[in-house]
Amino acid sequence: MTSPLRYFVELSPAGAAYEGRIHRGQADRSHPFTAPALGRDAKIPGWPGDLGTLLEGLAAPDEEFVHAFDARLQIELGKHLWTQTFGQIENLGFEDEADVEVQIVTEDEHVARLPWALLNRRGLFLCALGWSVSLTRPAVEQMDYLLPPSPKLLVVAPEPAGWPATRAASHLEELERMLGEADHRFRFGNKLLRVDDWDDIGPALEGFQPDLLYYYGHGKGDLDSSCLVFIRGTDHEPREVPVADFAQKLHRAAGPQLLFAYVNCCQGDAGGLLGAGWQLGELVPAVVTNRTVTYVTTAQAQALELWRDLLLRGEPPHRTVSMLHARIETPGQSFNNTRWMNPVLHRRYASWTANPPQPRSLVDRDPHWNVKLDRSNQFARVYTETSLMLHEKRPRALAYFWYGEEGQGVALFHQRLQVELQELMKGALLLEVKPRWPDELRNSYRSFADMLVEACEIQDLSVFSAWVRAQSQFDRRRSPLIHVRHDPLRYGDVVKPSDLKTYLELWNERLAPALAEANAFGLVGVSFLAQKNPAQLRDLLREALAELDLDDVLYQVLDELEDLVLDDLVKFLRTHNVPMPRGARRDKLLIHILEKTGGQYEMTLEELKRVVDLGLDDEAEAAAEPAPKSKKEPEW
């Protein structure tokens, strides 16, 4: 395999202007250029102000700026960056090359803030053609780095009180599922660890010694500073921490083992020298963060793609970022807005070698086995009726309600639906939406509508059909199936069983006609946690939905999710090819697990995972661990 072309673009202040040179790693054979028009007062065609005001707008864009910074202005800015650097030098040898690495080498804050991902030659964004662009500090020795097999990932995902929800729980659940399918060691409690409280980060760094760091949460930044929003205490009190303070904590506790950091928040790189890239880059060989604002849906979609490329495909960081820029297919993404320029990479590695997990043999256990334990009765009903809806083209939407006690896998059933429907329904394009329940219901119809608008990141429900068509534009052969997946409702939440009648009426009146217009279908999952009296909750649901007659929405209350028994486990292990002893030895181990967990779904599943992770010869050691205690909640 031939090595990619690698260019170093060195830029430094020269009085009131700049000077620069380009080379391929040998500074004594560089191509100098002088007076590139890259300063704050430089003018860009199509922009009324100067380059400095443009960067200020990128750091914290308002609606007017986003409208002005359209694809045409992006092209003009990208062409300007090209002509002031590469365009000044002839015969560099990159003609028609697709795999090109560009490193912008500078200590100048202004130059580092320039959106180099926009580099544009002949009207084409080069990052969309496979070029990668990263930022590098001068006089830094670039070393070769090796990512170990099954590296340890520390996740910091605080959700501070009073701040907009980030939907961290479902995002991390999806991340764990994606990574765990390829390598079963990638799960929380093994190679993944989550901490949120600022006071817990230092001990976690020292005890866990992660290879990788993922911050997913809120950030604040401008041209002078950047900070991350952590929590402190059980009340999730917000704690705004300058990135520099966070970097110092990493310096003290993490040590040289930390190889990669992804700071997935708004404006993580806005602060220049005080931003995440500059501060963490002194310690970490590769730091990825966002230059401007981002949105939950886009941030999550890009994160999953980045971690998939880095950990499962073994791509180096500069390739993972360049591929994110090239894939303008995530929700809300296009070349007509600023979001696609997130994220940016700060690097100080020469080469990067990974050890991705090897593809599984067809005789290996089902990679999704850990979400398919039991629940055959409930899943069969959903699958059968969804298949019939797609075949008969009616109704337009199905809504299912299920319930169970704490620990009985109520939330995991949402995940099972997503996984198995994707596997089994080849004729459907499954599009998942994760709304956040409203904080108030003074006008429940309006509140539920606003909830769905926020989840889809659209202006209002009048454009819902257009949104569906946009999400499915790359796969016209399959029928879009919008899977709306809600967080479980608990006692004391704003939304009660009695409110669901209004929610279904909204679906029947507004969403179902829009789905018909887009030739799509809907599947809504709503679940409840009841600690002591599931029968009471069942009665409340049936009473709330009694005599509700809808034209285009069919709803069902599924059976209660109950405890597991030995026969459930035996059938499950056989069906999904999970490695276990056979015969009496297997039954003895499973009986021991059920005695330990009382048949509680989530505790039993964790015990099975632990036995598999430790290896079959160590099942006695696995069984010797004390059973986790379940949390008590009030009854409905």
N, C-alpha and C positions, 0 to 999 in steps of 0.2 A: 504494500500500500504506500502510495506516495504521500509525503508530508504536505500539509496545507501551506499555502502562501501565508506568511505572517509578517505584518507590517507594524512598525512602531512609529507613531506620529508624536514627536516631542514638541511641546508648545510651552513657551515661557515668556514672561513679560520682558519687554525691552524698552524701558522708559515709559512713555504713554502708549506704546503699541505692543506688538508681539513679534516674536520670531520663532521659527520652527525648522525642523528637518524630519525626513522620513528615511528609515533604514529597515533592514530585515534582520536585526539582531546584532549587526556589526556597526557600531557607531562610527568607526573610522571610514566606513564606506557609505556614508549618508548622503542624502540629497537635500541641501538646505533650501529654504524659501524664506522670504522676508516680508514684513508688514502685512500679514494676513488680516483682513478686515473682520476681526472676531471680537473686538472690544464692545463695551456697553453702548457706545454711540454709533455703532455700525447700522446701516440702513438695509432693510430687507424689502424687496418688491412686494407690494400688497399689504404692507403693515405700516400704519400711520406713524407709529412711534419708532424707537430705536430697539436694538437687540436687548438692552438692559430692561426696558419695560416689558418686553415679550417674556423674558425669563421670570420676571416678577409675576406675570399673569399665569405662567405655567406652574409656579410654586403653589398658588392658591387660586385656581381658576373659578370665576363666577360665570353665570349663565351667558352674559354678553361676550366674555372672552372665549368660552367654548364655541359659541356660534361663529365668532370671527376666525378662530384658529381651525379652519376647515382644511380639507385635503389639498386645495390649491395653495394655501399659505404654507402648509407642511412641505409640499414639493419645492416651493420657492426657497424655504429655509434650508431644506436638504441639499438643493443645488448650490446654495451659497456656501455651505460647509464643505462641499466637495471642491468647488472651484478655488476656495481659499487654501486648500491643503493639497490633495492629490492632483487637482486640476492644474496646479502650477508646475508640475513635473511631468515630463514625457518619458515614455518607454520604461515604465516601472515593471511591466510584465504581468499585469493582472487582467489583461483583456480576455473576456469570455470565461474567466474563472468563477466558479460558484462557491468553492470552499476557501474562503479567505478570512483570516483572523486579523482584526485591527485592534491595536492597543493604543489608546490615547494616553500619553505619558505626560503628566503635568502635576504641579503643586498649586496651580492657580484655581481658586474657587470658581471664578467666572467661567473659565474654559471647561471645568469639570461639569458645570451645570448645563452646558449646551446639549441639546438633544441629539447626540451623535447617532442614535438609531435611525435618524431621518436621512443619513447620507444618501444622496440621490444622484444617479448618473443617467443621463439620457431619458429622464422622466420616470425612472424605476427606482423604488426603494431597495437598496442593496441588501438590507437585512431580509427582505422577502425572497431574495434569491439565494440565501444561504450564508451571507456574510455575517460574522459576529463582531460586535464592538464592545470593548470593555475599557475600564479606567484603571490606570496603573500609576503608582508613585515613582518618580525618578530615584535612581541610586538604591533601588531595592533589589536584593539578590533573588531572582526567581528560581525556585527549586522544584524538583519533581516530587509529586505527592501520590501516595497509594491509599485508596479508600479500602478499608478491610471488608471482608465478607460480613454480611448482616450487621452493618454499623449501627451504633447506638444513637438514637434520635431523641433529644430533649425537646419537648413541645411546651411552649409558654403561651397560653391562650386565655388571658384574663378577660372577664366580662364585668367591667366596673358598673356599680349602681349609678343610674342616672344617665348613662351613655346608651346610644343606639345598640340594639342587639346585633351581635356578629354571627349568631347561629353556629357557635363553635362546636357544640356537642355533635350535631349531625355532620359537620364538616370533618371532624376528627374521626368519627365513626366510619365515614366513607374512606378517609385516608387509611385507617387501619385495615379495612376490608380489602382495599386495592393492594396494599403492600403484602398483607397476609396471604392473599391468594398465591403469590409467587414464592413467599418464604414465610412459613408459619411462625418463625421467631419474631417477625414484625408484628407484635401486639403489645398493648399496654400491660405492664407488669413484667415484660421480658425485655425486648430491645427498644420499646417505646416507653417514655415516661412523661407525664404531664404535671406541671406545677404552674400555679397562677399567682400566688401570693408573693409579693416582693421579698418578704423575709425568708421564704423557703427556697429561693433560687440559689443562693450561695451553697447551702447544704446539699442541694440536688446536684449542682455542678461537681462538688467535691466527691460525693458518694457515688454518683452514676457515671461520671467521667465520659460525657457524650462525645461522639465523633462529629455529630451534626446538631445544629440548633435551628428551631423553627419558632419564630415569634409570629403569632396571628392575633391581631387585635387592633386597638386604636393608636394612632399617632397624631402628633401635632407638630407643625413645622412652618417656618418661613425662611427667608434668606439669611437669618441670623442664628437660628437654633432649630433643633429637632428634639422631641421628647416622646417617650412611650408611656402608655397609661396602664399601670399595673393595678392590682388590688391589694388591700391590706385588711386582714381580719375576716370573720365570718359574715359580716354585713357587706362585703365586697366594696368597701370604701375606696374611691378612686385615689390612686397615687401616681401623679405625673412625675416621671423620672427622666432627666436629661439623658440622651443617648451616651454622652460621655461618662456618666455615672454607671450606666449599665456596662459599658466597655470596661471600666475599672474593675467591676465585679467579676467579669469574665477573665480579665488578666490575672486576678488574684486566685480564682478558684478553678478555672477550666484548664489552664496550662496549654502546652503545645499540641495536645491530642485533638483539640477542636479544629476541624478542617474546613467546615462549610457552615455558613449562617444565612438563613433566609428571613428577612424582616419584612413581613407581609402586612403593611399598614399604609395609611395615607401619609404622603410627604416624608417618608423615612430618609430620603436623601436630600431634602430641600435645604437643610442647614449647612451645606457646604462642608467646611472643615469640622463642624460639629454634627454632621449628619451620620447616619448609620454606616455608610460605606467607608468614610474616612476614619471614623473612630474604631469600628470593629476591624477594619482592614489592617490595622497595625498588628493585630493578633491572629486573625483568621485568614488563611490563604485565599478564600473565595467568599465574598459577601454579596448577596443579592437583595435589593430593596427597591422601593417605588420612588420615582422622581416626583410624582404628583398625586392627586387624589385617585382613589379607586372605589369600587362598589363591591358589596358582599358577593354577588353572583360572579362577577368577573374575577375578584380576588380568589375565590374558592376554585373556580375552574382552572385558572392559571396555576395555582398551587398544585393541584392534582397532576396536571401535565408536567410541571417541573419535577416533582418528586418521582413520577413514573420514569421520566427520562434519566434522571440522575441515579436512582437506586435500582430500577428494574431493567433499564436498557443499557446502563453503564456509560451514559454520555458524560463528557466533561461539562463543567458549569457553563463555559462560553457557548457550547453547542445547545445546552438546554434553554438558555435565554434567547439565543437567536431563533430557535424553533418556536418559542412562544410568540416572538414578533412575527414570524412567518405565518402562524396559524390564526388568521383573523376570522375565527369561526365561533368563538365563545360568545355567550349572550352579551349584547350591548357593544360588541367590538366591531369596528370598521376603521378604515384609514381616514374616516371623516371626523374622528374625535381624538382626544389626547390619550385615552386610556391604553391604546395599543402600545404606546411607548414605555409602559411599565412592563417589567422592572428594568433596572440597570445593574450591571455587574462590576464590582471592584475586585481585581485579581492581583495576586502576586505569586502565581505558580507558573512554572514553565510547561510542564506536562502533567496530565492527570490520568491516573489509571484506576479503574474501578473493578470490583469483583461482583457483578450482578448475579442473582440466583439463576441457576440453570433451568431450562424448561422442564416441566414435569413429564414423566412418562404417562401414557394413557392408562396404565394400570395403577398409577398413584391414587391416593385418596382424592375425593372431590375437593377442589380448592375452596369451595363455599360451604364445606361441611358444617362449619361452626355457626351457621345461621339457619340450618335446616333441621334442627333437632325437633322431632315431634311436630305438632300443629298440622298434621295431614288433613284432618277434618275441616279446619277453618280455611286452609290454603286451597283445598280442592274446590270449595264453593266459589271463592274469588276467581280462581283460574277458569273454572267451567263457565261461569256467567260472563266473565270478561271476554272469553273466546266467542261465546254466543253473540255478545253485543257487536263485536267486530265483524262477525259473519253476517248477521242479520241487519246491520247498520241501524240498530235501535236497541235500547234507548241511546241517548247521546252521552250519558254519564251514569256511573255506578258509585254509590257511597256505602261504605262498610264501617260499622262501629263494633269495636271489640273491647273487652275489659278483662281485668285480672288483678290479682294482688301484687304488691311490690315484690319484685324478684322473679315474676313468672314470665318474663320475656315479652312484656307488652310492647316496649319500644323496638325490640329485636324483630317482632313480626312485621313492622314496616320495612325493615331492611331485607327480610326474607322475600317479601313481595317484590321489591325492586330487583333482587338478584334472580329469583326464579322466573319472573315474568320476562326478564331480558333473555334468559336462556331458552325458554319454551315458546315464546310468542315471536317467532322469526318474522311474521308478517306485520308486526307493530314496531313503530319507532317510539320507544319509551323515553319520555321527557319528564324529568323529576323536578317538582317545584316544592319548596319548603317554606311555607308561610309562617310568620310569627303571630301567635294569637294576639288579638287586640288588648290594649291596656285598659280600655274603658268601653262600655256598651250603652251609652246614653241613647244612641241611635244605632241599634244593632245591625240593621241592614246596611247602613252607610259604613259602619266600622268593619264589617266583614268584607265589603267591597274595597275599602282602603287597604285592608290586609293583603288581598290578592294583587292589588295594583303595586303595592310595595314589593311583594315577592317577585313579581315579573319585571319590575323596574320599567313600568310603562306609565303613560300620562293618566289614563283612566281606562275603564273597562270597554269603552267604545272601540279601542284599538286592539282588544284581546285577540280577535281572529287574525289580524295582521301580524301580531307577535307570534302566534302559533305557526303561521306560514313561514315567518323568518327563521324560527328555530329548526324547521324541517326542510329548509331550502336545499340542503346538501344531500337529502335522501328522499326523493320523490316517489320511490317505489313502495314505501311502506306507509301505513296509516299512522299518523301521530296519535299517541296515547299519552295524555297529560296526567301523570301520577302526582297527585297533590298529597303530600306527606306531612302531617301535623305532629308536633310534639305532644306526648301524652298529657291529658288534662288530669289535674289532681284536685283533691278537696281544697277549697279556698281560692281556686283560680277564678278570674273574672268570668270566663265562659263556663256556663252550667249546661247540663243536659237539656234543660228547657229552652236554651237559646238555639239549639241545632235545627229546630223547625225553620227559623228565619234563615239560617245559613243554607239549608236545602232549597228554600224558596228562591233565594238569590241565584243559586246554581240553575234552577229550572227556568227562571225568567231572563237572566243575563248571560250566563256562561254557556248553557246548552245551545241556544241559537247561534252564538259566536262559534262554537265548536262545529256545528253543522255547516256554517259558512266556510270554515277552513277544512271541511271534510276530515275532522278529527274527533277524538273521543276523550272522555274524562274518567278518571278513577280516583276517588277521594277516600282517604283512610283517616279515621278519627278514633283515638283510643283513650281509655280511662284507667286510672290506677285507683283501686279501692283496697284499703288495707285489711278490713275485717269483715265487710258485708257485701260481697259482690252481688248477691241476689237483690239487695236494695238498689244498687246501681242499675242492674238489669231492668228492674221495674220502673225506675225513673226514666230510662231511655225509651222503653216501650210506651210509657205514658206521654212523653214529650212528642213522640212521632205518631201517636194514634190519630187515625182519620186524616192523615196528610196524604193528599191525592195529587201526584205530580205527573205531568205529561212526558217529560224527557229525562227524568232522573229516577232511577230505581235504587232503593236503599234497603239494607239488611243489617240486623243485629246478629253478630256471630256468637257462637257458644263461648262460654267463659274459658280463658286460658288456665288450665289446671296443673296440678303437680304431675311429675313424671313417675312412671313405674318401670320395673325391670323389662317388661316386654317392649316398651317404647325404646329403651336404649339398645336392646339387641337388634331390633329391626332397623334402627337408625344406623348402627355401626355397619351392618351388612349392606345396606342400601348405598352408603356413601364411601365404602371401602376404607374406613378408618382403621388403621392397624391396631389390633388388640389381640390378646391371647384367645384361644378357642376353648370351647367346651366349659368344663367345670371351673377351670382357672379364670376364664373370662367372667363367668357368672359371679364367682366369689368376689372379684375385683369390683364389678358393677354394684353388687349388693352392698359392699363396704362404702362405695361412693354414695349410694342412695341413703344409707343409714347416716352418713356424715352430713348430708345436705337436706335430709327430710324430703327429697324429691323436688325441692325448689328449682325452678328451671335455670336461672342464671348461675346459681351456685353449682349446680350439677354440670352445666356446660363448662364453667371454669375448671372444675376438677378434671373433666375429660381432656380439656386443652392441656392442663398441666401434666397429666399422665403421658400424653402424646409427646409433648415438648421434652420431658425428661428422658423418654425412651422406655420401652416396654420392660427392660430389665430393672428399672427403678420404680415400678409402680408401687412397691411397698413404701418407698421413701415418699412418693407423691401422696399416698393415702395417709401418711403419718402427719401431714400438715394440718393444723387446726382449721376447722371450717369457718369461713367469714361470717360475721354476724349481719343479719338483715336489719334495715332501718325501719322503724315504726312510723306509720303515718295515720292520721285520724281517718275514720271511716266516712263514707259519703253520707 
